[in-house]
Amino acid sequence: MQQVRDLGFTEKVYVLVGVGPLASAKTAKWIRSNVPGIHIPDSVIARLEGAKDQKAEGKRLCIDIINEVKEIQGVSGIHVMAYRQEEYVAEIVDESGVLKGRRPWSREARSDDHLVAERLVELKTRETPYQPATMLEKRADASP
């Protein structure tokens, strides 16, 4: 990341680090051997192999990595990739503390919101559902 900062990239782009819970040491070995660009150190595999519950250890390891990565200057966020372990994403985000102190985003009201609401009501109360014209229909209507 130092080189990325030195080149000024962090002033031009947002850097997201991809992390994910590893289900087992076997999975980690497979990923390391078969997925280009992924680096899984021997120490990670050893940690998984030594765990009583490898899936739970994989989740804890993911949280530990998030807590290390969030301290790296220039990293703007994380992308939790939990293939076939999607149920753990909320727990990982919560337990890592990356959202502590943040307010959920909400859109500010705009002056034309009432027009959008009126149009939605109009569309919902039509006798026939709204069917957008296809490009061919539009072209045929425009032909002389």
C-alpha positions as CSV (number, residue, x, y, z in Angstrom):
1,M,0.0,0.0,0.0
2,Q,2.9,2.3,0.5
3,Q,3.7,2.2,-3.2
4,V,0.0,2.8,-4.0
5,R,0.1,5.9,-1.7
6,D,3.4,7.1,-3.1
7,L,2.1,6.9,-6.7
8,G,-0.9,9.1,-5.6
9,F,-3.5,6.5,-6.5
10,T,-5.3,6.8,-3.1
11,E,-6.1,10.4,-4.1
12,K,-7.8,9.2,-7.3
13,V,-9.5,5.9,-6.4
14,Y,-11.0,4.1,-3.5
15,V,-9.2,0.9,-2.5
16,L,-11.4,-1.9,-1.2
17,V,-9.8,-5.0,0.2
18,G,-11.6,-8.3,-0.4
19,V,-11.8,-10.7,2.6
20,G,-13.8,-13.8,3.3
21,P,-14.2,-16.5,5.9
22,L,-12.5,-19.7,5.0
23,A,-14.6,-22.8,5.7
24,S,-11.7,-25.1,6.3
25,A,-8.0,-25.7,5.8
26,K,-8.9,-27.9,2.8
27,T,-10.8,-25.0,1.2
28,A,-7.9,-22.6,1.9
29,K,-5.4,-25.0,0.2
30,W,-7.7,-25.4,-2.8
31,I,-8.2,-21.6,-3.1
32,R,-4.5,-21.0,-2.8
33,S,-3.7,-23.6,-5.6
34,N,-6.6,-22.7,-8.0
35,V,-7.6,-19.1,-7.7
36,P,-5.1,-16.7,-9.3
37,G,-4.1,-13.6,-7.3
38,I,-5.1,-15.1,-3.9
39,H,-2.3,-15.4,-1.3
40,I,-3.1,-17.5,1.7
41,P,0.0,-17.9,4.0
42,D,1.0,-21.3,5.5
43,S,0.3,-19.7,9.0
44,V,-3.4,-19.2,8.1
45,I,-3.7,-22.8,7.0
46,A,-1.9,-24.0,10.1
47,R,-4.3,-21.9,12.3
48,L,-7.3,-23.5,10.5
49,E,-5.9,-27.0,10.8
50,G,-5.3,-26.6,14.6
51,A,-8.9,-25.4,15.2
52,K,-11.5,-27.6,16.8
53,D,-14.2,-25.9,14.6
54,Q,-12.5,-24.8,11.4
55,K,-15.5,-22.9,10.0
56,A,-15.8,-20.8,13.2
57,E,-12.0,-20.2,13.1
58,G,-12.3,-19.1,9.5
59,K,-14.9,-16.5,10.6
60,R,-12.6,-15.3,13.5
61,L,-9.7,-15.1,11.1
62,C,-11.7,-13.0,8.7
63,I,-12.6,-10.6,11.5
64,D,-8.9,-10.4,12.6
65,I,-7.9,-9.6,9.0
66,I,-10.5,-6.9,8.7
67,N,-9.3,-5.3,12.0
68,E,-5.7,-5.3,10.6
69,V,-6.7,-4.0,7.2
70,K,-8.9,-1.2,8.5
71,E,-5.8,0.4,10.0
72,I,-3.9,0.6,6.7
73,Q,-3.7,4.1,5.5
74,G,-5.3,4.4,2.0
75,V,-7.7,1.5,2.4
76,S,-11.2,2.9,2.0
77,G,-13.2,-0.2,2.8
78,I,-13.6,-3.9,2.7
79,H,-15.6,-6.3,0.5
80,V,-16.7,-9.4,2.4
81,M,-16.9,-12.3,0.0
82,A,-18.5,-15.2,1.8
83,Y,-19.2,-17.8,-0.9
84,R,-21.7,-20.3,0.4
85,Q,-21.4,-18.7,3.9
86,E,-23.5,-15.6,3.2
87,E,-25.2,-16.1,6.6
88,Y,-22.0,-15.0,8.3
89,V,-21.6,-11.6,6.6
90,A,-23.7,-9.6,9.0
91,E,-21.9,-11.2,12.0
92,I,-18.5,-10.6,10.5
93,V,-19.3,-6.9,9.8
94,D,-20.8,-6.5,13.3
95,E,-18.1,-8.3,15.2
96,S,-15.3,-6.5,13.3
97,G,-16.7,-3.1,14.4
98,V,-16.2,-1.5,11.0
99,L,-19.5,0.3,11.3
100,K,-19.3,1.5,14.9
101,G,-20.2,5.1,15.2
102,R,-21.7,5.3,11.7
103,R,-25.2,6.4,10.9
104,P,-27.2,4.5,8.3
105,W,-27.4,6.5,5.0
106,S,-30.7,8.1,4.1
107,R,-31.5,10.2,1.2
108,E,-32.4,13.9,1.8
109,A,-35.8,15.0,0.7
110,R,-36.0,16.7,-2.7
111,S,-38.4,19.3,-3.9
112,D,-39.8,17.0,-6.6
113,D,-40.5,14.0,-4.3
114,H,-44.2,14.8,-4.4
115,L,-44.2,14.5,-8.2
116,V,-42.6,11.1,-8.1
117,A,-45.2,10.0,-5.5
118,E,-48.1,11.2,-7.5
119,R,-46.8,9.5,-10.6
120,L,-46.4,6.2,-8.7
121,V,-50.0,6.5,-7.5
122,E,-51.1,7.2,-11.1
123,L,-49.3,4.1,-12.4
124,K,-50.7,1.9,-9.7
125,T,-54.3,2.9,-10.3
126,R,-54.3,2.4,-14.1
127,E,-56.8,-0.1,-15.4
128,T,-54.1,-1.6,-17.7
129,P,-50.6,-2.0,-16.3
130,Y,-47.9,0.3,-17.7
131,Q,-46.1,-1.3,-20.6
132,P,-43.1,0.6,-21.9
133,A,-42.9,0.6,-25.7
134,T,-40.1,-1.4,-27.2
135,M,-37.6,0.3,-29.5
136,L,-39.2,-1.3,-32.6
137,E,-42.6,0.1,-31.6
138,K,-41.2,3.5,-31.0
139,R,-39.4,3.4,-34.4
140,A,-42.6,2.3,-36.2
141,D,-44.6,5.1,-34.5
142,A,-42.0,7.6,-35.6
143,S,-41.9,6.5,-39.3
144,P,-43.9,8.6,-41.8
